[in-house]
Structures are given as C-alpha cells and as structure tokens.
C-alpha cells in the first residue's frame, strides 16, 4: 500500500470502501471490557463509574487512532514505525505482546465458553468447551482469512448493537431492580482502585491492540494501493470506536438497572457467572428476553475471541519477521503456527484458572492498564517520524490532547501502585 499524499478529494464511495478494520477493532474491543467489567461496574456501583468509563475512552482515543493515521500516512504498519524509533522500541513492545497474548486469549475464551455453555444448556467442562471454540475459530480463520473475518464481523457488530440497545431500552422502561438504599463499597480503597484499573485497563481494549488495526488496514488493501485515504480511514476508525463507546455505556446501564442493589454476588466460575448474568437479566426483564440476552452476550464474546486470535497471531508473526529481518513470506507461514500456540497455551491457562475467572480477568486488565502509558508513548512517538508527511502530522492541539492522556494514564497507574504497595 502506498502512502497517502496530502492532496486529493475523498468521495463517499472511497470512504465506505475503507470501512472494515475499524469494525474489526470494535469486535475485538467489545468483549470482556463491556460484558464483564462494565456490567460489574454497574452492578457494584450503579451509574457512579460512568465517569471513569467516559474519561478513559476519551483519553485513549488518540493513541488508538494513531494506528489508522500512521498506516495511511506512511504506508506501513505501526510495527514498522516502532522499528524506525529503534529496535529496542519494537522489542519492548513485543515483550508486552508476549506477556499479554496468551493470558488475554485465555481470559476472553473462558468467558465465551461459559456463555456458550449457558446458551446451549450443556454441562460440559469449560476446558473442553474452550478447546472446541478455539479449534472452531482457528478453522474459520485459516479457511476464510481476512475476507471472511471482515465480512462476518460487520454482521456480528451490527446485530450486537441492535440487540443491546433493545435490551437497554427495555431495562430503562422496567426501572431499577435493586434497593435504592443500597450503599456502594469504597472505590478509593485498595480493592476499589484495583477494580477501577481493571475496568479502565480494557476500556475499550488494551492499547497494544492498536497495532491490529494497522495490520488489518494493510491486509484489507494489500491488492488495492489506491485506498484508503485518510478521511476514509478515520471514518472507519470513528465508526468502530463510536460503537465501543455506545455499548460501554449501555452495559454499565445494564448492570446498574438490573443488578445494582440486589445483593447478589458474582461467582468466580466462568460458567456460573454466565448463568448468573443471563438469569438476572431474564428474571428482571422477563423470561421472553432469554434468547436476546444470551445471544447478545455470546455474540459479544465470540466476536472478541475471533479477533483476538487473529490479531495476536498477525502481531506475533509480523513482529518476529521485523526483529529478525526475515522475508514477508515467513509472516504468513507463522500465522497458523501462532494460532495453534495460542490455542494450546490458552487452554492450559484456562484449566489452571478454571474456578477463578474474575481473578484471571482482573490480572490481565490491570496489567493492560499499567502497560498503557508505555504503548501510548510509542504510538505518539511514531506520529512524529519523518515517514509521516508534513501535512499529516499532529497539530499542537493534538499534542496537548496526548499530553493530557499520558498524565491520566500514568497518574492512575502510579496512584494504584502507591495504594497497593505503599498503603
């Protein structure tokens, strides 16, 4: 794909042709962060933590957006940009990826498997359900590759959005289910701050997955160097990011309306958690909503697991290729290898955390938030490289925006470290 020039007009048709990677980003992001963490936020604190969800979505926005902007401006991936900063930068980023890839895959898969078991009404070990799902997803990815992923995700995100909004409207019409005199736990305690970082860590997603958007753009336009233009790429990204914002707020509202103040504790078991989630919704909204709620929840997590498997396999293969100076053909040969490795290691991790889904989710989400300032700094630095044409570089206002975002991300991380380790 050739870099974009700073001139030229962009028709609506060109913009729509670029839509795809942003929707894949939405599919990857709308998962554990929304279904599990946002629902837990609403259930535990009502509408109180909406401020945290909105602020983290606001401050992470430019660092996710830079993946689209850099790829269109420079005609190469963010991984190439990291290497231009220095081999150390790419190597450091790949350490973050290796640390997070397999536990993240395990975290999203165990939730998906639990929902599959609840939806189908089967009493099967989550380990075997997880293995079956990962084998199915691997077969889908190897059979259809990017084209099937691109088309399928657009349908899944559209269905998810419609079903979720219908369910939220129904919940608002029904009214809050809990005791209005309920007293929330202290969010500024060590336990409360740990949950707050876990909520924001994957809201809407860990920052390292910004690279996936870059790789998806290159794959989508590998055979069509005339697109995307910057306007089309930003439209694509904003559509996907907008979907994550709307649904994040929607799932917090779900938890606040249906679960907050009821006194019911979430189970640490993935299968029991999924059953509780669906049961509480249907008990409050009516038994007729079971298919809607169960389908919304499963589509949410299946789309996430699908994109997580693809995104990490692409990132690991491309990163190794760039670090070793290997030919591009190696990346394609490594893709199925990393899908297999993810499957095996994720199932092993799931078997270890079989009865502690919440613990696993909190570990990976807090880790993601602590790594966010590093990835944000790398993404910001990439946008200042000479490979970005002068007319497409960041404005002073955008640099100020990024500075505020870095202060927010680093400030909360340091605050949690102080409370957690120094009392």
C-alpha positions as CSV (number, residue, x, y, z in Angstrom):
1,X,0.0,0.0,0.0
2,X,1.4,3.4,-1.0
3,X,1.4,6.3,1.5
4,X,-1.3,9.0,1.2
5,X,-0.4,12.3,-0.3
6,X,-1.6,15.5,1.4
7,X,-3.8,16.4,-1.5
8,X,-6.9,15.0,-3.2
9,X,-10.6,14.7,-2.6
10,X,-12.3,11.8,-1.0
11,X,-15.7,10.6,-2.2
12,X,-18.2,8.9,0.0
13,X,-17.7,5.7,-2.0
14,X,-13.9,5.8,-1.2
15,X,-14.6,6.4,2.5
16,X,-17.0,3.5,2.6
17,X,-14.6,1.2,0.9
18,X,-12.2,1.8,3.7
19,X,-14.7,0.6,6.4
20,X,-13.6,-2.8,7.9
21,X,-10.6,-2.6,10.1
22,X,-12.4,-0.2,12.5
23,X,-15.3,-2.6,12.8
24,X,-12.8,-5.4,13.5
25,X,-11.4,-3.2,16.2
26,X,-14.9,-2.8,17.7
27,X,-15.4,-6.6,17.6
28,X,-12.1,-7.1,19.5
29,X,-12.8,-4.3,22.0
30,X,-16.5,-5.1,22.8
31,X,-16.0,-8.1,24.9
32,X,-14.7,-8.6,28.5
33,X,-14.3,-4.9,28.9
34,X,-18.0,-4.4,28.2
35,X,-19.9,-7.6,29.0
36,X,-17.9,-8.5,32.2
37,X,-16.2,-5.3,33.5
38,X,-18.8,-2.7,32.5
39,X,-21.6,-4.9,33.9
40,X,-19.7,-5.5,37.1
41,X,-19.2,-1.7,37.4
42,X,-22.9,-1.1,37.0
43,X,-23.8,-3.9,39.4
44,X,-21.3,-2.9,42.1
45,X,-21.5,0.9,41.8
46,X,-24.7,1.8,39.8
47,X,-24.1,4.7,37.5
48,X,-21.3,6.1,39.6
49,X,-18.4,4.8,37.5
50,X,-19.8,6.1,34.2
51,X,-17.3,9.0,34.6
52,X,-14.4,6.5,34.6
53,X,-15.6,4.8,31.5
54,X,-16.2,8.0,29.6
55,X,-12.8,9.5,30.7
56,X,-10.7,6.5,29.8
57,X,-12.5,6.2,26.4
58,X,-11.8,9.9,25.8
59,X,-8.1,9.8,26.8
60,X,-7.2,6.6,25.0
61,X,-8.9,7.7,21.8
62,X,-5.9,9.5,20.1
63,X,-3.5,6.6,20.9
64,X,-5.8,4.1,19.2
65,X,-6.5,6.4,16.3
66,X,-2.8,6.8,15.5
67,X,-2.6,3.3,14.2
68,X,-5.0,4.3,11.4
69,X,-3.4,7.6,10.8
70,X,0.2,6.4,10.6
71,X,-0.6,3.4,8.4
72,X,-2.4,5.6,5.9
73,X,0.2,8.4,6.1
74,X,3.3,6.2,5.9
75,X,2.0,3.1,4.0
76,X,3.4,0.8,6.6
77,X,2.4,-0.8,9.9
78,X,2.9,0.6,13.4
79,X,5.4,-2.2,14.0
80,X,7.5,-0.8,11.2
81,X,7.1,2.6,12.9
82,X,8.4,1.1,16.2
83,X,11.4,-0.3,14.4
84,X,12.1,3.1,13.0
85,X,12.2,4.5,16.5
86,X,14.7,1.8,17.3
87,X,15.0,-1.9,17.5
88,X,14.7,-1.5,21.3
89,X,11.2,0.0,20.9
90,X,9.9,-2.9,18.8
91,X,11.5,-5.4,21.1
92,X,9.9,-3.7,24.2
93,X,6.5,-3.7,22.5
94,X,6.8,-7.4,21.6
95,X,7.6,-8.2,25.2
96,X,4.3,-6.5,26.1
97,X,2.6,-8.6,23.4
98,X,4.1,-11.9,24.5
99,X,3.2,-11.3,28.2
100,X,-0.4,-10.4,27.3
101,X,-1.2,-12.5,24.3
102,X,-1.9,-15.9,25.8
103,X,-3.5,-14.8,29.1
104,X,-5.7,-12.4,27.2
105,X,-6.7,-15.2,24.8
106,X,-7.5,-17.4,27.8
107,X,-9.5,-14.6,29.6
108,X,-11.8,-13.9,26.6
109,X,-12.1,-17.6,25.7
110,X,-13.2,-18.7,29.2
111,X,-16.0,-16.1,29.2
112,X,-17.0,-17.1,25.7
113,X,-17.1,-20.8,26.7
114,X,-19.1,-20.0,29.8
115,X,-21.7,-18.2,27.7
116,X,-21.8,-21.0,25.1
117,X,-22.5,-23.5,27.9
118,X,-25.2,-21.3,29.4
119,X,-26.8,-20.6,25.9
120,X,-26.8,-24.3,24.9
121,X,-27.7,-25.5,28.4
122,X,-24.9,-28.1,28.4
123,X,-23.0,-29.2,31.5
124,X,-19.5,-29.6,30.0
125,X,-16.2,-28.6,31.4
126,X,-15.1,-25.1,30.4
127,X,-11.7,-26.5,29.4
128,X,-13.3,-28.7,26.8
129,X,-15.8,-26.0,25.7
130,X,-12.8,-23.6,25.3
131,X,-10.8,-26.1,23.3
132,X,-13.8,-26.7,21.0
133,X,-14.3,-22.9,20.5
134,X,-10.7,-22.2,19.8
135,X,-10.4,-25.1,17.3
136,X,-13.6,-23.8,15.5
137,X,-12.2,-20.2,15.4
138,X,-8.8,-21.5,14.1
139,X,-10.6,-23.3,11.3
140,X,-12.6,-20.2,10.4
141,X,-9.5,-18.0,10.3
142,X,-7.5,-20.5,8.3
143,X,-10.4,-21.2,5.9
144,X,-11.5,-17.6,5.2
145,X,-8.6,-15.5,6.4
146,X,-9.2,-11.7,6.3
147,X,-12.1,-11.6,3.9
148,X,-14.3,-13.8,6.0
149,X,-13.3,-12.0,9.2
150,X,-14.0,-8.6,7.6
151,X,-17.5,-9.5,6.3
152,X,-18.5,-11.6,9.3
153,X,-17.5,-9.0,11.9
154,X,-19.6,-6.3,10.3
155,X,-22.7,-8.5,10.6
156,X,-21.9,-9.5,14.2
157,X,-21.3,-6.0,15.4
158,X,-24.5,-4.7,13.8
159,X,-26.6,-7.5,15.3
160,X,-24.9,-7.0,18.7
161,X,-25.6,-3.2,18.6
162,X,-29.3,-3.6,17.7
163,X,-29.9,-6.3,20.3
164,X,-28.1,-4.5,23.1
165,X,-29.9,-1.2,22.6
166,X,-33.3,-3.0,22.5
167,X,-32.4,-4.7,25.8
168,X,-31.2,-1.4,27.4
169,X,-34.4,0.4,26.4
170,X,-36.4,-2.4,27.9
171,X,-34.4,-2.2,31.2
172,X,-35.0,1.5,31.4
173,X,-38.7,1.1,30.9
174,X,-38.7,-1.6,33.7
175,X,-36.8,0.6,36.1
176,X,-34.0,-0.3,38.6
177,X,-34.4,-3.7,40.3
178,X,-32.3,-3.1,43.4
179,X,-32.8,-1.5,46.8
180,X,-32.4,2.3,46.4
181,X,-30.9,2.5,49.9
182,X,-28.0,0.2,48.9
183,X,-24.6,1.5,49.9
184,X,-21.8,1.1,47.5
185,X,-18.3,-0.1,48.5
186,X,-15.4,2.4,48.7
187,X,-14.0,2.8,45.2
188,X,-10.9,4.6,46.6
189,X,-9.8,1.7,48.7
190,X,-7.1,-0.7,47.5
191,X,-9.7,-3.2,46.4
192,X,-11.8,-0.5,44.8
193,X,-8.8,1.0,42.9
194,X,-7.8,-2.4,41.7
195,X,-11.2,-2.9,40.2
196,X,-11.2,0.7,38.8
197,X,-7.9,0.0,37.0
198,X,-9.2,-3.4,35.8
199,X,-12.3,-1.6,34.4
200,X,-10.2,1.1,32.6
201,X,-7.4,-1.3,31.5
202,X,-9.6,-2.9,28.9
203,X,-11.8,0.0,28.2
204,X,-12.4,-0.2,25.4
205,X,-9.4,-2.5,24.9
206,X,-5.7,-2.8,25.9
207,X,-3.7,-0.2,24.0
208,X,-1.4,-2.8,22.4
209,X,-4.2,-4.0,20.1
210,X,-3.9,-0.7,18.3
211,X,-1.3,-2.4,16.1
212,X,-4.0,-4.9,15.0
213,X,-5.9,-2.1,13.2
214,X,-2.7,-1.2,11.4
215,X,-2.1,-4.7,10.2
216,X,-5.8,-5.1,9.2
217,X,-5.7,-2.0,7.1
218,X,-2.6,-3.3,5.2
219,X,-4.3,-6.7,4.7
220,X,-7.6,-5.2,3.5
221,X,-5.8,-3.0,0.9
222,X,-2.9,-5.3,0.0
223,X,-4.2,-5.7,-3.5
224,X,-5.7,-2.2,-3.9
225,X,-3.0,0.5,-3.3
226,X,-5.3,3.4,-4.2
227,X,-7.2,3.2,-0.8
228,X,-7.7,4.1,2.0
229,X,-7.4,7.8,2.1
230,X,-7.1,9.5,5.5
231,X,-10.7,10.6,5.5
232,X,-11.9,7.1,4.8
233,X,-9.6,5.5,7.4
234,X,-10.7,8.0,10.1
235,X,-14.4,7.4,9.3
236,X,-13.8,3.7,9.6
237,X,-12.0,4.1,12.9
238,X,-14.5,6.5,14.3
239,X,-17.4,4.2,13.4
240,X,-15.7,1.3,15.3
241,X,-14.7,3.5,18.3
242,X,-18.1,5.1,18.5
243,X,-19.7,1.6,18.7
244,X,-17.4,0.8,21.7
245,X,-18.4,4.0,23.4
246,X,-22.2,3.5,23.0
247,X,-22.0,-0.2,24.1
248,X,-19.7,0.5,27.1
249,X,-22.3,3.0,28.4
250,X,-25.1,0.5,27.6
251,X,-23.5,-2.3,29.6
252,X,-22.9,-0.1,32.6
253,X,-26.6,0.8,32.5
254,X,-27.5,-2.9,32.2
255,X,-25.6,-3.6,35.4
256,X,-26.9,-0.6,37.2
257,X,-30.6,-1.2,36.3
258,X,-30.7,-5.0,36.6
259,X,-28.1,-5.9,39.3
260,X,-27.2,-2.9,41.4
261,X,-28.5,-3.1,44.9
262,X,-29.8,-6.7,44.6
263,X,-27.2,-8.1,47.0
264,X,-26.3,-10.9,44.6
265,X,-22.5,-11.8,44.4
266,X,-20.9,-12.8,41.1
267,X,-19.4,-16.2,41.0
268,X,-15.7,-16.5,40.2
269,X,-16.5,-19.5,37.9
270,X,-16.9,-18.7,34.3
271,X,-19.9,-20.9,33.6
272,X,-21.7,-19.9,36.8
273,X,-21.0,-16.2,36.1
274,X,-22.5,-16.6,32.7
275,X,-25.6,-18.3,34.0
276,X,-26.0,-15.7,36.7
277,X,-25.7,-12.9,34.2
278,X,-28.3,-14.3,31.9
279,X,-30.6,-15.4,34.7
280,X,-30.6,-12.0,36.4
281,X,-31.5,-10.2,33.2
282,X,-34.3,-12.6,32.3
283,X,-35.6,-12.6,35.9
284,X,-35.9,-8.9,35.8
285,X,-36.9,-8.3,32.2
286,X,-39.0,-11.4,31.7
287,X,-38.3,-15.0,30.5
288,X,-39.0,-13.9,26.9
289,X,-35.7,-12.0,26.9
290,X,-33.6,-15.1,27.4
291,X,-32.8,-15.6,23.6
292,X,-32.0,-11.9,23.2
293,X,-29.7,-11.6,26.3
294,X,-28.0,-14.9,25.7
295,X,-27.4,-14.2,22.0
296,X,-26.1,-10.6,22.7
297,X,-23.7,-11.9,25.3
298,X,-22.4,-14.8,23.2
299,X,-22.0,-12.7,20.0
300,X,-20.1,-10.1,22.1
301,X,-17.6,-12.7,23.3
302,X,-17.4,-14.8,20.2
303,X,-16.5,-11.8,18.0
304,X,-13.9,-10.8,20.6
305,X,-12.3,-14.2,20.7
306,X,-12.2,-14.4,16.9
307,X,-10.5,-11.1,16.5
308,X,-8.1,-11.6,19.5
309,X,-6.9,-14.9,17.9
310,X,-6.3,-13.2,14.5
311,X,-4.8,-10.0,15.9
312,X,-2.3,-11.7,18.2
313,X,-1.3,-14.2,15.5
314,X,-0.7,-11.4,13.0
315,X,1.2,-9.3,15.5
316,X,3.5,-12.1,16.7
317,X,4.3,-13.2,13.1
318,X,4.9,-9.6,11.9
319,X,7.0,-8.6,14.9
320,X,9.3,-11.7,14.7
321,X,9.7,-11.0,10.9
322,X,10.8,-7.4,11.5
323,X,13.0,-8.2,14.5
324,X,14.9,-11.0,12.6
325,X,14.9,-9.3,9.2
326,X,13.1,-12.3,7.7
327,X,11.2,-12.1,4.4
328,X,7.5,-11.3,4.4
329,X,6.7,-14.9,3.4
330,X,7.7,-16.0,6.9
331,X,4.9,-13.9,8.5
332,X,2.3,-15.9,6.5
333,X,3.8,-19.2,7.5
334,X,3.9,-18.2,11.1
335,X,0.2,-17.3,11.2
336,X,-1.2,-20.8,11.6
337,X,1.7,-21.7,14.0
338,X,0.7,-18.9,16.4
339,X,-3.0,-19.8,16.1
340,X,-2.0,-23.3,17.3
341,X,0.3,-22.0,20.1
342,X,-2.5,-19.6,21.3
343,X,-4.9,-22.5,21.4
344,X,-2.7,-24.8,23.4
345,X,-1.4,-22.2,25.9
346,X,-4.9,-20.6,26.4
347,X,-6.4,-24.0,27.2
348,X,-3.6,-24.7,29.7
349,X,-4.2,-21.3,31.4
350,X,-7.9,-21.9,31.5
351,X,-7.5,-25.2,33.1
352,X,-5.4,-23.5,35.8
353,X,-7.9,-20.7,36.5
354,X,-11.0,-22.9,35.9
355,X,-12.8,-21.7,39.1
356,X,-11.3,-18.2,39.2
357,X,-12.5,-16.3,36.1
358,X,-12.7,-13.0,37.9
359,X,-9.2,-13.3,39.1
360,X,-7.9,-14.1,35.7
361,X,-9.8,-11.2,34.1
362,X,-8.6,-8.7,36.8
363,X,-5.0,-9.8,36.4
364,X,-4.9,-9.2,32.6
365,X,-6.9,-6.0,32.7
366,X,-4.8,-4.4,35.5
367,X,-1.7,-5.4,33.6
368,X,-3.1,-3.8,30.5
369,X,-3.6,-0.5,32.3
370,X,-0.1,-0.5,33.8
371,X,1.3,-1.1,30.3
372,X,-0.9,1.6,28.6
373,X,1.5,4.6,29.2
374,X,4.3,2.8,27.5
375,X,2.3,1.8,24.4
376,X,0.7,5.3,24.3
377,X,4.2,6.9,24.3
378,X,5.4,4.7,21.5
379,X,2.3,5.4,19.4
380,X,2.7,9.1,20.0
381,X,6.4,9.0,19.0
382,X,5.6,7.1,15.8
383,X,3.4,10.0,14.6
384,X,6.5,12.3,14.8
385,X,8.6,10.2,12.5
386,X,9.9,11.6,9.1
387,X,7.8,8.9,7.4
388,X,4.7,11.0,8.2
389,X,4.2,13.7,5.5
390,X,4.4,17.2,6.9
391,X,0.8,18.0,6.1
392,X,-0.4,14.9,8.0
393,X,1.5,15.5,11.2
394,X,-0.1,16.2,14.6
395,X,-1.3,19.7,15.4
396,X,-0.4,21.5,18.6
397,X,-3.9,20.8,19.9
398,X,-3.4,17.1,19.3
399,X,-0.1,17.1,21.1
400,X,-1.8,18.8,24.1
401,X,-4.5,16.2,24.0
402,X,-1.9,13.4,24.0
403,X,-0.1,15.1,27.0
404,X,-3.4,15.1,29.0
405,X,-3.9,11.5,28.1
406,X,-0.5,10.5,29.2
407,X,-1.0,12.3,32.5
408,X,-4.3,10.5,33.0
409,X,-2.9,7.0,32.2
410,X,0.3,7.4,34.1
411,X,-1.3,9.2,37.1
412,X,-3.9,6.4,37.8
413,X,-1.2,3.8,37.4
414,X,1.1,5.5,39.9
415,X,-1.8,6.1,42.3
416,X,-2.7,2.4,42.2
417,X,0.9,1.4,42.8
418,X,1.0,3.7,45.8
419,X,-2.2,2.4,47.3
420,X,-1.5,-1.2,46.5
421,X,2.2,-1.4,47.6
422,X,2.7,1.5,50.0
423,X,-0.6,1.8,51.7
